[in-house]
């Protein structure tokens, strides 16, 4: 059994082990794979492990030995799942590894918007506090979360985890999701339609999958429905936001601030319209990346392959 990992570096830059996969077959691991190298590196491998390297219909046609594709992520749009099914290839993903980490990071972005901790720490190191005539100072308005309303768009596992943190901060939660579990509702958390969530929330946190329906959902029209001074957090998928429309809203202060861990094209392009805005925090898609989360991902990915080899595949996305 030949196993090839096409882009293993982001999952394991050296602080984890591929031992679990090594026990299941003859393993080759590449840190990164360019488009021109995909077919050569897969060769006659039966198992392909990918994170962001695309696996297309052409790949399956050129590499007929492929029996299994394991995606090292929750999103699996890098694989042509219909072509995989047509070629009898099982595709799996990792559905639950990063819930706690992503929820925590959503609040890291929000708290940075509220307090600008990094900025104020830098100014202290630069001597501003030493020279201050008062015992304290702040360069931005500081925001208390208690009593605010958080709108959560996409109330799956991560959205629910964010909701629990919001409640712990004393916030009321309005949730929008196509599939509602009424047992999750209580006096500080309720399901509402999308217009209500957008119009009544002080903070909007995005946790929806990227689909034809959700692409560009944060646009000029929907931003106009929001409160003046709303805060937008996105740790889900960059294309949920029309970045040009968000820039306009940030410049006008209709949107007070945004905290984004994802953008429309990654890595971010040098001409991305959101770069250089003082009220837009952008981090390099790292919400998922604590070591504990990546170890969980590695364990699940190994179990996925082991289950497939034992004849009872789990986490299959193209059954």
C-alpha positions as CSV (number, residue, x, y, z in Angstrom):
1,X,0.0,0.0,0.0
2,X,1.6,3.2,-1.2
3,X,0.6,6.4,0.6
4,X,1.5,9.9,-0.5
5,X,1.0,13.1,1.4
6,X,1.1,15.9,-1.1
7,X,1.2,19.0,1.2
8,X,2.0,17.9,4.8
9,X,3.8,21.0,6.1
10,X,1.0,23.1,7.4
11,X,-0.5,20.1,9.3
12,X,2.9,19.0,10.5
13,X,5.8,21.5,10.3
14,X,7.9,19.1,12.5
15,X,6.2,19.1,15.8
16,X,4.0,16.0,15.1
17,X,4.7,12.5,13.8
18,X,3.5,10.7,10.7
19,X,4.0,7.4,12.5
20,X,0.3,6.4,12.3
21,X,0.4,6.5,8.5
22,X,3.8,4.8,8.4
23,X,2.2,1.8,10.1
24,X,-0.4,1.5,7.4
25,X,1.8,1.5,4.3
26,X,4.8,2.7,2.4
27,X,4.6,6.5,3.1
28,X,6.0,9.4,1.1
29,X,5.5,12.9,2.6
30,X,6.0,16.1,0.7
31,X,5.9,19.5,2.4
32,X,4.4,21.2,-0.7
33,X,3.4,20.0,-4.2
34,X,3.1,22.3,-7.2
35,X,0.4,21.7,-9.8
36,X,3.0,20.4,-12.2
37,X,4.2,17.8,-9.7
38,X,0.9,16.3,-8.7
39,X,0.7,13.4,-11.1
40,X,4.3,12.4,-10.8
41,X,4.2,12.4,-7.0
42,X,1.0,10.4,-6.9
43,X,2.3,7.9,-9.4
44,X,0.9,4.5,-8.6
45,X,-0.1,5.3,-5.0
46,X,-3.4,3.9,-3.8
47,X,-3.8,6.5,-1.1
48,X,-3.5,10.2,-1.5
49,X,-3.5,12.6,1.4
50,X,-4.1,16.3,0.6
51,X,-4.8,19.5,2.4
52,X,-5.1,22.1,-0.3
53,X,-3.6,20.4,-3.3
54,X,-6.4,20.0,-5.8
55,X,-7.4,16.5,-6.9
56,X,-9.3,16.7,-10.1
57,X,-11.0,14.5,-12.7
58,X,-7.8,14.6,-14.7
59,X,-5.9,13.4,-11.6
60,X,-8.1,10.3,-11.3
61,X,-7.9,9.6,-15.0
62,X,-4.1,9.9,-15.0
63,X,-3.6,7.9,-11.8
64,X,-6.0,4.9,-11.9
65,X,-4.4,3.3,-8.9
66,X,-6.0,5.8,-6.5
67,X,-8.5,4.1,-4.2
68,X,-8.7,6.6,-1.4
69,X,-8.3,10.4,-0.9
70,X,-8.0,11.7,2.6
71,X,-8.5,15.5,3.1
72,X,-6.6,17.0,6.0
73,X,-9.3,19.5,6.6
74,X,-13.0,19.8,7.1
75,X,-13.7,21.5,3.8
76,X,-13.2,19.1,0.8
77,X,-13.8,21.4,-2.2
78,X,-10.2,20.8,-3.3
79,X,-11.4,17.3,-4.5
80,X,-13.7,16.7,-7.4
81,X,-15.9,14.4,-5.3
82,X,-18.2,13.5,-8.2
83,X,-15.3,12.4,-10.3
84,X,-13.9,10.5,-7.4
85,X,-17.2,8.6,-7.0
86,X,-17.3,7.9,-10.7
87,X,-13.8,6.3,-10.4
88,X,-14.7,4.3,-7.3
89,X,-12.5,6.4,-5.1
90,X,-13.5,7.0,-1.4
91,X,-13.0,10.6,-0.2
92,X,-12.9,11.4,3.5
93,X,-12.5,14.6,5.6
94,X,-11.9,15.6,9.2
95,X,-15.2,17.0,10.5
96,X,-14.6,17.9,14.2
97,X,-11.0,18.4,15.1
98,X,-10.9,22.2,15.4
99,X,-14.1,23.2,17.2
100,X,-12.5,24.5,20.4
101,X,-9.5,26.1,18.7
102,X,-11.6,28.0,16.1
103,X,-14.1,29.2,18.7
104,X,-11.3,30.4,20.9
105,X,-9.7,32.2,18.0
106,X,-13.0,33.9,17.0
107,X,-12.9,35.5,20.5
108,X,-9.2,36.3,20.2
109,X,-10.1,38.4,17.2
110,X,-13.1,39.9,18.9
111,X,-11.2,40.8,22.1
112,X,-8.4,42.4,20.0
113,X,-11.0,44.6,18.4
114,X,-12.4,45.4,21.8
115,X,-9.2,46.3,23.6
116,X,-6.3,46.5,21.0
117,X,-4.1,44.7,23.4
118,X,-1.3,44.2,20.9
119,X,-1.2,47.9,20.0
120,X,-1.3,49.1,23.6
121,X,1.5,46.7,24.6
122,X,3.7,48.1,21.7
123,X,3.1,51.7,22.8
124,X,4.2,50.8,26.3
125,X,7.4,49.2,25.0
126,X,7.9,52.3,22.9
127,X,7.8,54.5,26.0
128,X,4.4,56.2,25.7
129,X,3.3,55.2,29.2
130,X,6.5,56.4,30.7
131,X,5.9,59.8,29.2
132,X,2.2,59.9,29.9
133,X,1.0,62.7,32.3
134,X,-1.8,60.4,33.5
135,X,-1.7,57.0,35.2
136,X,-3.3,55.4,32.1
137,X,-4.3,56.0,28.5
138,X,-6.0,54.3,25.6
139,X,-5.7,55.0,21.9
140,X,-9.0,53.4,20.8
141,X,-12.5,53.2,22.3
142,X,-12.6,50.2,24.6
143,X,-15.7,47.9,24.3
144,X,-17.4,45.8,27.0
145,X,-19.1,42.7,25.7
146,X,-21.5,42.0,28.5
147,X,-25.1,42.9,27.4
148,X,-24.2,42.9,23.7
149,X,-25.9,40.7,21.1
150,X,-23.8,38.3,19.0
151,X,-25.3,37.0,15.8
152,X,-23.9,33.7,14.7
153,X,-24.3,32.8,11.1
154,X,-23.9,29.0,10.9
155,X,-24.8,27.3,14.1
156,X,-23.0,23.9,13.7
157,X,-20.4,22.6,16.2
158,X,-18.2,25.7,15.9
159,X,-21.0,28.2,15.9
160,X,-22.5,26.5,19.0
161,X,-19.1,26.6,20.8
162,X,-18.8,30.3,20.0
163,X,-22.3,30.8,21.3
164,X,-21.4,29.2,24.7
165,X,-18.4,31.5,25.0
166,X,-20.6,34.5,24.1
167,X,-23.0,33.5,26.8
168,X,-20.1,33.2,29.3
169,X,-19.2,36.8,28.5
170,X,-22.8,37.8,29.3
171,X,-23.9,38.2,25.7
172,X,-27.2,37.3,24.1
173,X,-27.0,35.0,21.1
174,X,-29.1,35.1,17.9
175,X,-28.3,32.1,15.7
176,X,-29.1,31.5,12.0
177,X,-28.8,28.1,10.5
178,X,-30.7,26.1,7.8
179,X,-31.0,23.2,10.2
180,X,-32.3,24.1,13.7
181,X,-32.0,22.1,16.9
182,X,-34.6,23.8,19.2
183,X,-33.1,22.0,22.2
184,X,-30.2,24.5,22.0
185,X,-32.4,27.4,22.6
186,X,-32.6,29.1,26.1
187,X,-33.2,32.5,27.5
188,X,-29.8,33.8,26.1
189,X,-29.8,31.9,22.8
190,X,-32.5,31.7,20.1
191,X,-32.8,30.9,16.4
192,X,-33.8,33.8,14.1
193,X,-34.1,34.4,10.4
194,X,-31.0,35.8,8.7
195,X,-32.5,39.4,8.4
196,X,-33.1,39.5,12.2
197,X,-29.6,38.2,13.0
198,X,-28.0,40.8,10.7
199,X,-30.2,43.7,11.9
200,X,-30.2,43.1,15.6
201,X,-26.6,42.0,16.4
202,X,-23.8,44.1,17.7
203,X,-21.3,41.5,16.6
204,X,-21.7,39.0,13.7
205,X,-19.5,35.9,13.7
206,X,-19.5,33.8,10.5
207,X,-19.3,30.0,10.8
208,X,-21.2,28.9,7.6
209,X,-19.8,26.6,4.9
210,X,-19.0,28.1,1.5
211,X,-21.9,27.3,-0.9
212,X,-23.5,29.0,-3.8
213,X,-26.1,30.4,-1.3
214,X,-23.5,31.7,1.2
215,X,-20.8,33.1,-1.2
216,X,-20.7,36.9,-0.9
217,X,-23.5,36.9,1.7
218,X,-21.8,39.8,3.6
219,X,-22.4,42.4,0.9
220,X,-23.5,46.0,0.6
221,X,-27.2,45.1,0.8
222,X,-26.8,42.9,3.9
223,X,-24.4,45.3,5.6
224,X,-27.0,48.1,5.1
225,X,-29.3,46.0,7.3
226,X,-26.8,45.8,10.1
227,X,-26.5,48.2,13.1
228,X,-24.2,51.2,12.7
229,X,-20.9,50.3,14.3
230,X,-21.3,46.5,14.0
231,X,-18.3,44.2,14.4
232,X,-17.8,41.4,11.9
233,X,-15.7,38.3,12.7
234,X,-14.9,35.6,10.1
235,X,-13.1,32.4,10.9
236,X,-15.0,30.4,8.3
237,X,-14.4,31.0,4.6
238,X,-13.1,34.2,3.0
239,X,-15.5,34.2,0.1
240,X,-18.5,34.6,2.4
241,X,-17.6,38.3,2.4
242,X,-17.6,40.7,-0.6
243,X,-14.4,42.4,0.3
244,X,-14.9,45.5,-1.7
245,X,-18.3,46.1,0.0
246,X,-16.7,45.4,3.4
247,X,-13.9,47.9,2.7
248,X,-16.5,50.6,1.9
249,X,-18.3,49.9,5.2
250,X,-15.1,49.9,7.2
251,X,-14.1,53.2,5.7
252,X,-17.5,54.8,6.5
253,X,-17.5,53.2,10.0
254,X,-20.8,51.5,9.2
255,X,-18.8,48.5,10.2
256,X,-16.7,49.6,13.2
257,X,-14.2,46.8,12.8
258,X,-13.6,43.4,11.3
259,X,-11.5,40.5,12.5
260,X,-10.7,38.1,9.7
261,X,-8.7,34.8,9.7
262,X,-9.7,34.1,6.1
263,X,-9.8,36.0,2.9
264,X,-11.0,35.5,-0.6
265,X,-7.7,34.2,-2.0
266,X,-5.1,32.6,0.2
267,X,-2.3,33.3,0.7
268,X,-3.6,36.9,0.6
269,X,-2.7,38.9,-2.5
270,X,-0.7,42.1,-2.2
271,X,-3.6,44.0,-3.8
272,X,-6.3,42.7,-1.5
273,X,-8.5,45.8,-0.8
274,X,-8.7,45.1,2.9
275,X,-4.9,45.5,3.5
276,X,-3.9,48.7,5.2
277,X,-7.2,49.4,7.0
278,X,-6.6,50.4,10.6
279,X,-9.9,48.8,11.6
280,X,-9.5,45.5,9.9
281,X,-7.5,42.8,11.7
282,X,-6.3,40.0,9.3
283,X,-4.5,36.9,10.5
284,X,-3.1,34.1,8.2
285,X,-5.7,31.4,8.5
286,X,-4.4,30.1,11.8
287,X,-7.6,29.5,13.9
288,X,-7.3,25.8,13.3
289,X,-3.6,25.5,14.0
290,X,-2.8,25.0,17.7
291,X,-0.7,21.8,18.2
292,X,-3.5,20.1,20.1
293,X,-5.9,20.7,17.3
294,X,-3.5,19.5,14.6
295,X,-2.7,16.4,16.7
296,X,-6.4,15.6,16.8
297,X,-6.6,16.1,13.1
298,X,-3.7,13.7,12.6
299,X,-5.3,11.1,14.8
300,X,-8.6,11.3,12.9
301,X,-6.9,11.3,9.5
302,X,-5.1,8.1,10.5
303,X,-8.2,6.5,11.9
304,X,-10.1,7.4,8.7
305,X,-7.6,5.5,6.6
306,X,-7.4,2.6,8.9
307,X,-11.1,2.2,8.9
308,X,-11.1,2.3,5.1
309,X,-8.5,-0.4,4.9
310,X,-10.5,-2.5,7.4
311,X,-13.6,-2.2,5.1
312,X,-15.8,0.2,7.1
313,X,-14.9,3.7,5.9
314,X,-15.9,6.6,8.1
315,X,-16.3,10.4,7.5
316,X,-16.9,9.7,3.8
317,X,-18.1,12.7,1.8
318,X,-18.9,11.1,-1.5
319,X,-20.8,8.0,-0.5
